[in-house]
Amino acid sequence: MQQDLNLPWTTPSRSIAERLAGELAQQIVSAGIAPGTWLTEVDVAAEHGVSRTPVREALLALQVWGLVALAPKKGALVTVPTATERDELLSVRSMLETNVVRRLESADPGSRERLTAGLRAILDRQRDAVARPTDFAVLDYAFHAAIIHHERSGVVDEVSRLLGPRLIRLTYLAVGATAGRLDVFADEHAALLDAIEAADTDGFVRQIERHLAQGHSGYEVAR
């Protein structure tokens, strides 16, 4: 499943720094490392049993992904998502998904069938995971990623790897704020799937806008 997410830590890592960046990123997006936490080269190196050089490279990667802000002689401060960042990130995600759905209008019918079959498989797993928020969050992100990457665009892949860590952090926040009522998210995904299957692009746009507005209104962000 994780190989379908197109996140930096789901692709094969070649170096200690890449693996470390991935581990830290996963902890940050799932709130295992809380916003406002300071990460120092010394502490991270000691905790993971590595030298400071790969730690420095890993922290630089986390900054590129928008998960930390580096401060000279202090380390890296785990960022807090802002309202503006949230709205802009979700707008980009909505545009990417809508573009794929619009392009299906002129695509081979088999393309739509492949997408809906893949989405239905993810949705079935989501419904089975409504009592497991962590698993549900990964599947929630996977559902939207399956739409975004349906056409396998290299440029979209690049954008997704850059913005993905911040987007999945928002997913974890939304799922955490809705825990106990995650069947609502699953039902909304079913409505998105129905719109795609019916070739109802306008309906998909209405559904995705409602889904994002309602799903991401229940958690706190910085102003």
KALIN-V797001 format. One record per pair of residues at least 12 apart in sequence whose ideal C-beta (glycine too) atoms are under 8 Angstrom apart, sorted by the first residue. I is the first residue (numbers start at 1). J is the second residue. Records with the same first field share a line. If there is no record, write none. Layout:
I->J / J
This chain:
1->138 / 139 / 142
2->138
4->142 / 145 / 146 / 149
5->138 / 141 / 142 / 145 / 164 / 168
6->145 / 149 / 157 / 160 / 161 / 164
7->25 / 161 / 164 / 165 / 168
8->21 / 22 / 25 / 61 / 65 / 161 / 164 / 165
9->21 / 22 / 23 / 25 / 26
15->54 / 57
16->50 / 54
17->53 / 54 / 55 / 57 / 58 / 61
18->58 / 61
20->44 / 48 / 50 / 54 / 55 / 58
21->57 / 58 / 59 / 61 / 62
23->48
24->39 / 44 / 58 / 62 / 67
25->61 / 62 / 65 / 67 / 165
28->62 / 67 / 68 / 78 / 165 / 169
29->67 / 165 / 168 / 169 / 172
30->134 / 137 / 172
31->172 / 173 / 176
33->78
34->78
35->78 / 79 / 80 / 81
36->77 / 78 / 80
37->77 / 78
38->74 / 75 / 76 / 77 / 78
39->59 / 68 / 75 / 76 / 77 / 78
40->74 / 75 / 76
41->55 / 56 / 59 / 75
43->75
44->58 / 59
59->75 / 76
62->76
63->76
64->162
65->162 / 164 / 165 / 166
66->79 / 85 / 163 / 165 / 166
67->79 / 165 / 166 / 169
80->221 / 222
81->166 / 169 / 170 / 173 / 221 / 222
82->221 / 222 / 223
83->221 / 222 / 223
85->166 / 221
86->170 / 216 / 221
89->163 / 166 / 167 / 170
90->170 / 212 / 216
92->159 / 163
93->144 / 148 / 163 / 167 / 212
94->208 / 209 / 212
96->148 / 156 / 159 / 160
97->144 / 147 / 148 / 208
98->201 / 204 / 205 / 208
100->115 / 147 / 148 / 150 / 151
101->147 / 195 / 196 / 201 / 204
102->201
103->151
104->196 / 199 / 201
105->199 / 201
111->150
112->196 / 197 / 199
114->150
115->146 / 147 / 150 / 196
116->193 / 196 / 197
118->146
119->143 / 146 / 147 / 189 / 192 / 193 / 196
120->193
122->139 / 142 / 143 / 146
123->143 / 186 / 189 / 190 / 193
125->139
126->139 / 140 / 143 / 182 / 185 / 186 / 189
127->183 / 186
129->182
130->182 / 183 / 186
133->175 / 176 / 179 / 182
136->175 / 182 / 185
137->168 / 171 / 172 / 175 / 176
140->171 / 174 / 175 / 185 / 189
141->167 / 168 / 171
143->189
145->160 / 164
147->196
148->160
170->216
173->216 / 219
174->215 / 216 / 218 / 219
176->219
177->218 / 219
178->215 / 218
185->215
188->207 / 210 / 211 / 214 / 215
189->211
191->207 / 211
192->204 / 207 / 208 / 211
195->207
